[in-house]
Amino acid sequence: MNNFSKIKDLVLSLEGDFEKFYDKGNSAAGTRVRKGMQDLKNMAQDIRKEVQDMKNSQDADKK
């Protein structure tokens, strides 16, 4: 569950930059949003891999 907390924290930390970019047109905030979304994508991919590995090891243990 630690990974889930990291994702939540990342999304919440980007909230101010989302507002600055979409509401005020601040392009620097847009750059920070894009970087944060890339980090989120990478974290999600890591979690997907971890879940798949755990699932595969559980399936192997059952055999």
Z-matrix of the N, CA and C atoms (Angstrom, degrees):
N
C 1 1.455
C 2 1.522 1 111.88
N 3 1.310 2 117.59 1 -14.14
C 4 1.457 3 120.70 2 -179.98
C 5 1.525 4 110.88 3 -60.48
N 6 1.329 5 116.84 4 -38.41
C 7 1.460 6 120.22 5 179.33
C 8 1.520 7 111.43 6 -63.95
N 9 1.327 8 116.49 7 -36.84
C 10 1.457 9 120.59 8 178.28
C 11 1.533 10 110.25 9 -62.66
N 12 1.312 11 116.61 10 -41.59
C 13 1.465 12 121.05 11 178.30
C 14 1.524 13 110.86 12 -63.20
N 15 1.331 14 116.76 13 -39.52
C 16 1.465 15 120.30 14 178.27
C 17 1.521 16 111.28 15 -62.48
N 18 1.328 17 116.54 16 -41.37
C 19 1.468 18 120.24 17 179.50
C 20 1.526 19 110.21 18 -65.76
N 21 1.337 20 116.61 19 -44.53
C 22 1.462 21 119.61 20 178.58
C 23 1.523 22 110.92 21 -59.66
N 24 1.330 23 116.33 22 -44.49
C 25 1.464 24 120.64 23 -179.75
C 26 1.528 25 111.16 24 -62.11
N 27 1.331 26 116.44 25 -41.17
C 28 1.456 27 120.20 26 179.56
C 29 1.522 28 111.04 27 -63.36
N 30 1.316 29 116.82 28 -46.24
C 31 1.469 30 120.65 29 -179.69
C 32 1.523 31 110.50 30 -62.24
N 33 1.317 32 116.43 31 -44.66
C 34 1.465 33 119.84 32 179.81
C 35 1.526 34 111.65 33 -65.19
N 36 1.329 35 116.87 34 -34.50
C 37 1.461 36 119.47 35 -179.70
C 38 1.535 37 111.77 36 -69.32
N 39 1.312 38 116.36 37 -22.38
C 40 1.469 39 120.65 38 -179.62
C 41 1.527 40 113.23 39 -86.62
N 42 1.303 41 117.31 40 -9.57
C 43 1.461 42 120.59 41 -174.38
C 44 1.527 43 112.66 42 -55.95
N 45 1.313 44 117.06 43 -45.09
C 46 1.462 45 120.27 44 -179.60
C 47 1.517 46 112.03 45 -63.45
N 48 1.328 47 116.73 46 -40.02
C 49 1.460 48 119.79 47 178.72
C 50 1.520 49 111.65 48 -68.02
N 51 1.333 50 117.43 49 -36.04
C 52 1.466 51 120.06 50 175.44
C 53 1.527 52 110.24 51 -59.77
N 54 1.326 53 115.71 52 -46.28
C 55 1.470 54 120.13 53 -179.84
C 56 1.524 55 110.86 54 -62.81
N 57 1.323 56 116.47 55 -44.67
C 58 1.465 57 119.84 56 -179.68
C 59 1.516 58 111.51 57 -62.22
N 60 1.331 59 116.77 58 -39.49
C 61 1.453 60 119.90 59 -177.71
C 62 1.528 61 111.24 60 -74.01
N 63 1.331 62 117.21 61 -52.10
C 64 1.462 63 120.25 62 -174.01
C 65 1.520 64 113.37 63 -76.28
N 66 1.320 65 117.84 64 -36.07
C 67 1.461 66 120.17 65 -176.43
C 68 1.522 67 113.13 66 -90.25
N 69 1.334 68 117.24 67 -33.53
C 70 1.458 69 120.19 68 -173.74
C 71 1.522 70 113.07 69 -113.54
N 72 1.331 71 117.27 70 -6.53
C 73 1.459 72 120.44 71 177.83
C 74 1.519 73 114.57 72 72.14
N 75 1.320 74 118.33 73 24.31
C 76 1.460 75 122.80 74 -179.37
C 77 1.530 76 108.97 75 -76.26
N 78 1.331 77 116.86 76 110.13
C 79 1.460 78 120.31 77 -174.93
C 80 1.529 79 112.37 78 -70.42
N 81 1.323 80 118.43 79 -30.33
C 82 1.464 81 120.71 80 177.35
C 83 1.532 82 109.83 81 -64.59
N 84 1.319 83 116.77 82 -36.89
C 85 1.463 84 120.44 83 176.51
C 86 1.528 85 109.73 84 -65.22
N 87 1.322 86 117.10 85 -35.39
C 88 1.460 87 121.01 86 176.97
C 89 1.517 88 111.53 87 -62.24
N 90 1.322 89 116.42 88 -38.85
C 91 1.466 90 120.70 89 177.00
C 92 1.522 91 110.30 90 -63.62
N 93 1.323 92 116.79 91 -42.10
C 94 1.466 93 120.54 92 178.55
C 95 1.532 94 110.77 93 -65.64
N 96 1.320 95 116.72 94 -37.64
C 97 1.469 96 120.80 95 177.29
C 98 1.520 97 109.63 96 -63.00
N 99 1.322 98 117.08 97 -46.14
C 100 1.459 99 120.49 98 -179.57
C 101 1.532 100 111.04 99 -61.25
N 102 1.323 101 116.97 100 -42.42
C 103 1.464 102 120.44 101 178.29
C 104 1.529 103 110.47 102 -63.95
N 105 1.319 104 115.75 103 -44.35
C 106 1.462 105 120.01 104 179.28
C 107 1.516 106 112.20 105 -62.77
N 108 1.319 107 116.81 106 -38.61
C 109 1.458 108 120.14 107 178.62
C 110 1.524 109 111.06 108 -68.75
N 111 1.316 110 117.72 109 -34.18
C 112 1.466 111 120.81 110 175.27
C 113 1.523 112 110.10 111 -65.96
N 114 1.336 113 116.36 112 -41.51
C 115 1.462 114 120.22 113 176.56
C 116 1.527 115 110.64 114 -61.87
N 117 1.335 116 115.50 115 -40.61
C 118 1.459 117 120.77 116 178.74
C 119 1.529 118 110.48 117 -62.89
N 120 1.312 119 116.39 118 -42.87
C 121 1.464 120 121.09 119 178.05
C 122 1.523 121 110.59 120 -60.16
N 123 1.321 122 116.61 121 -45.11
C 124 1.465 123 120.61 122 -179.88
C 125 1.523 124 111.68 123 -64.89
N 126 1.331 125 116.25 124 -41.35
C 127 1.464 126 120.01 125 178.33
C 128 1.526 127 110.17 126 -63.55
N 129 1.325 128 116.49 127 -42.67
C 130 1.463 129 120.45 128 179.71
C 131 1.525 130 110.41 129 -62.24
N 132 1.315 131 117.02 130 -41.76
C 133 1.464 132 120.50 131 178.68
C 134 1.524 133 111.01 132 -63.38
N 135 1.316 134 117.16 133 -41.11
C 136 1.465 135 120.77 134 178.21
C 137 1.527 136 110.97 135 -62.68
N 138 1.329 137 116.22 136 -41.17
C 139 1.463 138 120.47 137 179.42
C 140 1.523 139 110.04 138 -66.61
N 141 1.322 140 117.16 139 -42.31
C 142 1.467 141 120.38 140 177.90
C 143 1.529 142 110.48 141 -58.03
N 144 1.323 143 116.11 142 -43.21
C 145 1.468 144 120.08 143 179.99
C 146 1.524 145 110.25 144 -65.37
N 147 1.318 146 116.71 145 -43.40
C 148 1.461 147 120.63 146 -179.92
C 149 1.531 148 111.00 147 -61.55
N 150 1.317 149 116.88 148 -44.07
C 151 1.463 150 121.19 149 179.97
C 152 1.530 151 110.07 150 -63.84
N 153 1.318 152 116.17 151 -43.95
C 154 1.463 153 119.92 152 179.64
C 155 1.530 154 111.06 153 -62.64
N 156 1.318 155 116.96 154 -42.90
C 157 1.461 156 120.62 155 178.52
C 158 1.528 157 111.43 156 -62.80
N 159 1.326 158 116.61 157 -42.13
C 160 1.461 159 120.29 158 178.91
C 161 1.523 160 110.53 159 -64.84
N 162 1.318 161 115.60 160 -42.38
C 163 1.459 162 120.78 161 179.17
C 164 1.529 163 110.43 162 -62.26
N 165 1.320 164 116.29 163 -45.01
C 166 1.460 165 120.13 164 -179.57
C 167 1.522 166 111.59 165 -64.88
N 168 1.327 167 117.61 166 -38.55
C 169 1.470 168 119.52 167 179.74
C 170 1.523 169 110.32 168 -70.04
N 171 1.320 170 118.71 169 -33.97
C 172 1.456 171 121.32 170 176.46
C 173 1.519 172 110.55 171 -67.36
N 174 1.321 173 116.29 172 -40.93
C 175 1.462 174 121.02 173 178.04
C 176 1.527 175 110.43 174 -64.32
N 177 1.315 176 116.69 175 -38.29
C 178 1.472 177 120.82 176 179.64
C 179 1.527 178 110.51 177 -68.45
N 180 1.325 179 117.26 178 -35.07
C 181 1.459 180 121.01 179 -179.99
C 182 1.536 181 111.07 180 -68.41
N 183 1.318 182 116.95 181 -28.97
C 184 1.462 183 121.18 182 -179.25
C 185 1.525 184 112.33 183 -75.19
N 186 1.321 185 116.42 184 -19.74
C 187 1.467 186 119.82 185 -177.05
C 188 1.489 187 112.01 186 -84.53
